[in-house]
Amino acid sequence: LMRDIRKDGQASIMVCASQRGLNDDEAAALLLSLWRVSDPEFKHSMKHGLGTAGQLQEALSLSEAMGFDVYSALKLFETDGSSAASSVMSDASSDHDLTVSVLELSNNSLTSRLFSNQIAKTAFQKFCNLRVVKLAWNAFGDEVVEFFSNLVNPKRNGYHGKMELEWIDLCGNRITDRCLQSLSKLIVACKSSLKHIDISHNSIHGIAIPIAEIIDEAGLHLNVFKAESCDFGQKQTEVLLAVLTNIKNRIVQRKPRAKQIYLGGNELGGTGLQAACLAVGASPGLHCLDMHDAMFCIPPSIVEAQLSMALDARKKLSTHHKLS
């Protein structure tokens, strides 16, 4: 855990717990610890014996009833007095208004069971200033998309304020086509703040075109869009490329929908290649187009020739960013 105390006195907590081998119980305990130091109501109630302490006990009891060993796991984060975690936890009695802004739990052993835990649900509801969520390479399934889709909905009961996510990384989480409705709601709810989406290495080949349409309709302008190795066919990759590069009727619009586009490991046909080369040659706002391991359904010589022409065209732009 890292702290960044801003000039206005607000302290932001950035939680980086990737590749720690955390299970669902331990992740729930970590969320509980973060809730305890970031929720002013909780700190006040602990000092004065008011309602939130009772709510905590109720949440703990519910979690225990669901088979979560939160009590034991909590010791991992609070017993070592020299740990960074303990240093952050000590701020529970400080005057700083703590908030969790970054949560990184990638490459652990987490499942959808975590989101059935009352502790996790309550903690996330308090993290209204959460901006970056990195949950790559776990086994959450479609439930993770549904969970965050509900979380960013400002009309739900018991939630104060709207969570405006900027970065969502759900790479390699066993997500399927069934997440379409939840993913759509998530994108639309965060359309004014969202800058980075990574849904790579998931079995979502059937929702590529609907997602492209939602991105276009919502008017997103992302820094990064990643959907690598998602089993997209030629048509799906073509539509995504056209939307993300903002090409309509073979004309490049003013700004691409994403400055950096990663669609490697999917199929790319002749029309898709033409769209990619058109964007490379005529879109100064495109910073990166990554199609590594793409399954080209056209001869390599044609790919090389068209790309060479596109790069030559890009050099002639009056203003352009370096393209990778």
C-alpha positions as CSV (number, residue, x, y, z in Angstrom):
1,L,0.0,0.0,0.0
2,M,1.3,3.5,-0.9
3,R,0.1,6.9,0.2
4,D,0.0,10.2,-1.7
5,I,-1.1,13.1,0.5
6,R,-2.3,15.9,-1.8
7,K,-2.1,19.7,-1.0
8,D,-5.8,19.7,0.0
9,G,-5.0,17.3,2.8
10,Q,-6.7,14.3,1.2
11,A,-4.6,11.1,1.3
12,S,-5.0,8.7,-1.6
13,I,-4.3,5.0,-1.0
14,M,-2.9,3.0,-3.9
15,V,-3.1,-0.8,-3.3
16,C,-0.8,-2.9,-5.4
17,A,-1.2,-6.6,-4.4
18,S,-0.5,-8.4,-7.7
19,Q,1.2,-11.8,-7.8
20,R,0.7,-12.3,-4.0
21,G,-1.1,-15.6,-4.2
22,L,-4.2,-14.1,-2.4
23,N,-7.3,-16.2,-2.1
24,D,-10.8,-14.9,-1.7
25,D,-10.6,-14.8,2.1
26,E,-7.4,-12.8,2.2
27,A,-8.7,-10.4,-0.5
28,A,-11.9,-9.8,1.5
29,A,-9.8,-9.1,4.6
30,L,-7.7,-6.6,2.7
31,L,-10.8,-4.8,1.5
32,L,-12.1,-4.8,5.1
33,S,-8.8,-3.1,6.2
34,L,-9.1,-0.5,3.5
35,W,-12.7,0.2,4.4
36,R,-11.7,0.7,8.0
37,V,-9.2,3.4,7.2
38,S,-11.0,5.1,4.3
39,D,-14.6,5.5,5.7
40,P,-15.0,8.5,7.9
41,E,-18.3,7.2,9.3
42,F,-16.5,4.0,10.3
43,K,-13.7,5.8,12.1
44,H,-16.2,8.1,13.9
45,S,-18.3,5.1,15.0
46,M,-15.3,3.2,16.3
47,K,-14.4,6.2,18.5
48,H,-17.9,6.7,19.7
49,G,-19.5,3.3,19.6
50,L,-22.1,4.2,17.0
51,G,-23.9,2.3,14.2
52,T,-21.2,1.6,11.7
53,A,-19.3,-0.6,14.1
54,G,-22.5,-2.7,14.5
55,Q,-22.8,-2.8,10.7
56,L,-19.3,-4.1,10.5
57,Q,-20.0,-6.9,13.0
58,E,-23.1,-7.8,11.0
59,A,-21.1,-7.9,7.8
60,L,-18.4,-10.1,9.5
61,S,-21.1,-12.5,10.7
62,L,-22.6,-12.8,7.3
63,S,-19.2,-13.4,5.7
64,E,-18.5,-16.1,8.3
65,A,-21.8,-17.7,7.6
66,M,-20.8,-17.8,3.9
67,G,-17.6,-19.7,4.8
68,F,-15.2,-16.8,4.6
69,D,-12.3,-16.9,7.1
70,V,-12.0,-13.1,7.2
71,Y,-10.9,-13.0,10.9
72,S,-7.8,-15.2,10.3
73,A,-6.9,-13.6,7.0
74,L,-7.1,-10.1,8.5
75,K,-4.1,-11.0,10.7
76,L,-2.0,-11.0,7.5
77,F,-2.5,-7.3,7.1
78,E,-2.4,-6.1,10.7
79,T,0.1,-8.1,12.8
80,D,3.3,-6.9,11.3
81,G,4.0,-3.5,12.9
82,S,6.8,-2.8,10.4
83,S,4.8,-3.4,7.3
84,A,3.6,-0.8,4.9
85,A,0.1,-2.0,5.5
86,S,0.3,-1.2,9.2
87,S,1.7,2.2,8.4
88,V,-1.3,3.0,6.3
89,M,-3.7,1.5,8.8
90,S,-2.3,3.8,11.5
91,D,-3.8,6.7,9.6
92,A,-7.2,5.5,10.8
93,S,-6.8,7.9,13.7
94,S,-5.3,10.8,11.7
95,D,-7.0,13.9,10.4
96,H,-6.5,13.0,6.8
97,D,-9.5,12.2,4.7
98,L,-8.3,8.9,3.2
99,T,-9.6,7.5,-0.1
100,V,-8.8,4.4,-2.1
101,S,-7.9,5.5,-5.7
102,V,-6.1,2.5,-7.1
103,L,-6.8,-1.2,-6.5
104,E,-4.5,-3.8,-8.2
105,L,-5.2,-7.5,-7.5
106,S,-3.9,-9.0,-10.7
107,N,-2.4,-12.5,-10.9
108,N,-3.9,-14.0,-7.8
109,S,-6.2,-16.9,-7.1
110,L,-9.5,-14.9,-6.9
111,T,-12.9,-16.1,-8.0
112,S,-16.5,-14.8,-8.2
113,R,-16.9,-16.0,-4.6
114,L,-15.2,-12.8,-3.5
115,F,-18.1,-10.7,-4.7
116,S,-20.6,-12.7,-2.8
117,N,-18.9,-11.6,0.4
118,Q,-20.7,-8.9,2.3
119,I,-17.4,-7.4,3.4
120,A,-16.3,-6.9,-0.1
121,K,-19.6,-5.5,-1.3
122,T,-19.8,-3.0,1.6
123,A,-16.1,-2.0,1.2
124,F,-16.4,-1.3,-2.5
125,Q,-19.5,0.8,-1.9
126,K,-17.4,3.1,0.2
127,F,-14.6,3.4,-2.4
128,C,-16.4,6.2,-4.3
129,N,-13.1,7.7,-5.3
130,L,-11.8,4.5,-6.9
131,R,-10.4,5.3,-10.3
132,V,-8.1,2.4,-11.3
133,V,-9.1,-1.3,-11.0
134,K,-6.6,-3.9,-12.2
135,L,-7.9,-7.5,-11.8
136,A,-6.2,-9.3,-14.6
137,W,-5.5,-13.0,-14.6
138,N,-7.9,-14.2,-11.9
139,A,-10.9,-16.4,-12.4
140,F,-13.8,-14.0,-11.7
141,G,-15.9,-14.9,-14.7
142,D,-18.9,-12.8,-15.9
143,E,-19.7,-11.9,-12.3
144,V,-16.9,-9.3,-12.1
145,V,-18.4,-7.3,-14.9
146,E,-21.8,-7.4,-13.3
147,F,-20.4,-6.4,-10.0
148,F,-18.7,-3.3,-11.3
149,S,-21.6,-2.5,-13.6
150,N,-23.8,-2.3,-10.5
151,L,-21.2,-0.4,-8.6
152,V,-20.9,2.5,-11.0
153,N,-24.7,2.9,-11.1
154,P,-25.3,6.0,-8.9
155,K,-29.0,5.1,-8.2
156,R,-28.4,2.0,-6.2
157,N,-29.5,1.9,-2.6
158,G,-26.9,2.8,0.1
159,Y,-24.4,4.3,-2.2
160,H,-23.2,7.9,-1.8
161,G,-21.7,9.5,-4.9
162,K,-20.9,8.1,-8.3
163,M,-17.8,6.1,-8.9
164,E,-16.0,7.3,-12.1
165,L,-13.6,4.6,-13.2
166,E,-10.7,5.6,-15.5
167,W,-9.0,2.3,-15.9
168,I,-10.5,-1.2,-15.9
169,D,-8.3,-4.3,-16.6
170,L,-10.2,-7.6,-16.8
171,C,-7.7,-9.4,-18.9
172,G,-7.8,-13.2,-18.6
173,N,-10.8,-13.5,-16.3
174,R,-12.9,-16.2,-18.1
175,I,-15.4,-13.6,-19.2
176,T,-17.9,-14.8,-21.8
177,D,-20.5,-13.3,-24.2
178,R,-23.0,-13.4,-21.4
179,C,-21.4,-10.2,-19.9
180,L,-22.6,-8.0,-22.8
181,Q,-25.4,-6.2,-21.0
182,S,-23.3,-5.6,-17.9
183,L,-20.2,-4.5,-19.9
184,S,-22.4,-2.1,-21.9
185,K,-23.8,-0.5,-18.7
186,L,-20.3,-0.2,-17.3
187,I,-19.0,1.6,-20.4
188,V,-22.0,4.0,-20.7
189,A,-21.9,4.8,-16.9
190,C,-18.2,5.7,-17.1
191,K,-18.1,7.2,-20.6
192,S,-16.9,10.6,-19.4
193,S,-14.1,9.2,-17.3
194,L,-13.0,5.9,-18.9
195,K,-9.6,6.0,-20.5
196,H,-8.3,2.4,-20.4
197,I,-10.1,-0.8,-21.2
198,D,-8.5,-4.2,-21.3
199,I,-10.7,-7.3,-22.0
200,S,-8.0,-9.4,-23.7
201,H,-7.8,-13.2,-23.4
202,N,-11.5,-13.8,-22.8
203,S,-14.0,-15.8,-24.8
204,I,-16.0,-12.8,-26.0
205,H,-15.9,-13.4,-29.8
206,G,-19.7,-12.9,-30.0
207,I,-19.9,-9.4,-28.6
208,A,-17.2,-7.6,-30.5
209,I,-19.6,-5.8,-32.8
210,P,-22.2,-4.8,-30.1
211,I,-19.3,-3.4,-28.0
212,A,-18.0,-1.5,-30.9
213,E,-21.4,0.1,-31.4
214,I,-21.7,1.0,-27.8
215,I,-18.2,2.7,-27.8
216,D,-19.2,4.6,-30.9
217,E,-22.7,5.7,-29.5
218,A,-21.2,6.7,-26.1
219,G,-18.6,8.9,-27.9
220,L,-15.7,7.4,-25.9
221,H,-12.2,8.8,-26.4
222,L,-9.9,6.2,-24.8
223,N,-6.1,6.3,-24.4
224,V,-5.9,2.5,-24.6
225,F,-8.3,-0.3,-25.8
226,K,-7.1,-3.9,-25.6
227,A,-8.9,-7.0,-26.8
228,E,-6.1,-9.4,-27.7
229,S,-6.7,-13.1,-28.4
230,C,-10.5,-12.9,-28.0
231,D,-11.2,-15.2,-31.0
232,F,-12.6,-12.3,-33.1
233,G,-13.3,-13.3,-36.7
234,Q,-12.4,-11.0,-39.7
235,K,-15.7,-9.1,-39.7
236,Q,-15.6,-8.5,-35.9
237,T,-12.0,-7.2,-36.0
238,E,-12.8,-5.1,-39.0
239,V,-15.8,-3.4,-37.3
240,L,-13.8,-2.8,-34.1
241,L,-10.9,-1.3,-36.0
242,A,-13.2,1.0,-37.9
243,V,-14.9,2.3,-34.7
244,L,-11.7,2.6,-32.7
245,T,-9.9,4.4,-35.5
246,N,-13.0,6.5,-36.1
247,I,-13.2,5.6,-39.8
248,K,-16.6,6.1,-41.5
249,N,-17.2,5.6,-45.2
250,R,-13.4,5.2,-45.7
251,I,-12.9,8.7,-44.2
252,V,-10.9,9.2,-41.0
253,Q,-12.7,11.5,-38.6
254,R,-10.9,14.1,-36.5
255,K,-9.9,11.9,-33.5
256,P,-9.7,8.1,-33.1
257,R,-11.8,6.5,-30.4
258,A,-8.6,5.1,-28.9
259,K,-5.1,6.4,-29.2
260,Q,-3.6,3.0,-28.6
261,I,-5.3,-0.1,-30.1
262,Y,-4.3,-3.7,-29.3
263,L,-6.1,-6.4,-31.3
264,G,-3.4,-9.0,-31.8
265,G,-4.2,-12.7,-31.8
266,N,-7.5,-12.2,-33.8
267,E,-8.3,-12.7,-37.5
268,L,-7.7,-9.9,-39.9
269,G,-8.9,-10.0,-43.5
270,G,-8.3,-7.7,-46.5
271,T,-10.9,-5.1,-45.6
272,G,-9.6,-5.0,-42.0
273,L,-6.1,-4.5,-43.3
274,Q,-7.2,-1.6,-45.5
275,A,-9.0,0.0,-42.5
276,A,-5.8,-0.4,-40.4
277,C,-3.6,1.1,-43.1
278,L,-6.0,3.9,-43.7
279,A,-5.9,4.8,-40.0
280,V,-2.1,4.6,-39.9
281,G,-1.7,6.8,-43.0
282,A,-4.3,9.4,-42.2
283,S,-4.9,9.6,-38.4
284,P,-2.4,11.7,-36.6
285,G,-4.1,11.0,-33.2
286,L,-3.3,7.2,-33.5
287,H,-0.2,6.5,-31.4
288,C,-0.1,2.7,-31.5
289,L,-1.7,-0.1,-33.5
290,D,-0.7,-3.5,-32.3
291,M,-1.7,-6.5,-34.4
292,H,0.9,-9.0,-33.2
293,D,0.1,-12.6,-33.8
294,A,-2.9,-11.6,-35.9
295,M,-4.1,-14.3,-38.2
296,F,-3.8,-12.6,-41.6
297,C,-6.0,-14.2,-44.2
298,I,-4.1,-12.5,-47.1
299,P,-0.6,-13.0,-48.5
300,P,2.3,-11.5,-46.5
301,S,3.5,-9.6,-49.6
302,I,0.2,-7.7,-49.8
303,V,0.3,-6.9,-46.0
304,E,3.8,-5.5,-46.4
305,A,3.0,-3.5,-49.5
306,Q,-0.1,-1.8,-48.0
307,L,1.6,-1.1,-44.7
308,S,4.6,0.5,-46.5
309,M,2.2,2.8,-48.4
310,A,0.4,3.7,-45.2
311,L,3.7,4.6,-43.4
312,D,4.8,6.7,-46.4
313,A,1.4,8.6,-46.3
314,R,1.8,9.2,-42.5
315,K,5.2,10.9,-43.1
316,K,3.4,13.5,-45.2
317,L,1.0,14.5,-42.5
318,S,1.7,18.1,-41.4
319,T,1.5,17.1,-37.7
320,H,1.7,13.6,-36.4
321,H,2.7,11.6,-33.4
322,K,5.4,8.9,-33.5
323,L,3.6,5.7,-34.3
324,S,4.5,2.4,-32.7
